[in-house]
Amino acid sequence: MQEDKNLIEKEGEEKEIDIMEMAMKLWEQRKRIIKWCVIGAVIGVMVAFSIPREYETIVKLAPELPDTKASSGGLSALASMAGLNSNMLAGRDAVNPMLYPDVVQSVPFLTGLFNVEVTTKKDKEQFTVEQYMEDETSGTWWGYILGLPFKLFGLLIPSDDEIGEDHALNSFQLTKKECDMVKALSKRITASFDEKTYVITISVMMQDPLVSAMLADTVVTRLQEYITDYRTNKARVDLAYAEKLNEEARVEYYEAQQRYADYLDRNQGLAFRSAEIVRERLQNEAQLAYSLYNQTAQHLQKAQAKVQEATPAYAVISPATVPIKPAKPKKVMILIGFTFLAFVACAAWILFLSPMLDDYKSKMSQVKQENGNNDKNH
């Protein structure tokens, strides 16, 4: 046991000695480290100012959750025991708030934003989102350099994806250009759902602050319209059917009423039994038509109320506002990161790479000397 303790103490002392030696080596080469850090800082400044500014608009809204108390029954207790959200499970709504981010990232939703009109803050010029992404969005200089070979390759090899003048946007079959646009928008438009607070956060990142705010407001509006159309679809179908029945019953009632009135005008003063029977029959038909018309009118009112009841309400917690400061690039963090990387690289060179290179050179010189001595002996 005593020997093991002594070994542990020796190993600890050797580690302390190694750390002190490494620190001394770095201190002796402090001028080189400072020089490397300055070079890294300069590169970091160049990179930070080469990245285009990006402005982020964040919108938060709380959707109306369906009332699931009546339909959940024992599912709430089972869901609570399993650690699941009973509101999400018990709801009959197929597009619950947890799926809203998927709706925003869907191809039909993103392609629907291509023709949205936006205005730039600096020049007050109007573009569609597609035109702005193509003509007004810039990249980094190294991105252009890295992408140049692919552009040249694309020029040499003709593409089969040619767009005619009569081309119409079809989310079912996109062209390569449209597919790239969808990917670019999906990276700039994101949505998330907080399962604890039920708050939906929509973020739009653009290189113009006004474009970012306008597009974020449009995304929120389109999302609300999509969810409203989905939830009220069945109710609107029922309403259209109720309106059709009510209109048919109204026409039938007016015709029956008119037939009854015409008969009374033509047979006024007649005391025949047959005439009385026809009059009663026409009167009963008019009353029956009125009763049916009244029932369809009540059903129509219920259908209208059902549409209003199914229409979801949204509480906008944080509306879209034009951002003042850019969200990207983080210039200070980039500067610190490049400076730190330069320090690590210089330290690795001083502590590891330089000694390995010196050892390799010394071994090679020894091998050359031995080969020279062997040649002299021969």
Secondary structure, 3 states (H helix, E strand, C coil): CHHHHHHHHHHHHHHHHHHHHHHHHHHHCHHHHHHHHHHHHHHHHHHHHHCCCEEEEEEEEEECCCCCHHHHCCHHHHHHHHCCCHHHHHCCCCCCHHHHHHHHCCHHHHHCCCCCEEECCCCCCEEEHHHHHHHHCCCCHHHHHHHHHHHHHHHHCCCCCCCCCCCCCCCCCCCHHHHHHHHHHHHHEEEEECCCCCCEEEEEEECCHHHHHHHHHHHHHHHHHHHHHHHCHHHHHHHHHHHHHHHHHHHHHHHHHHHHHHHHHHCCCCCCHHHHHHHHHHHHHHHHHHHHHHHHHHHHHHHHHHHHHHCCCEEEEECCCCCCCCCECCHHHHHHHHHHHHHHHHHHHHHHHHHHHHHHHHHHHHHHHHHHHHHHHC
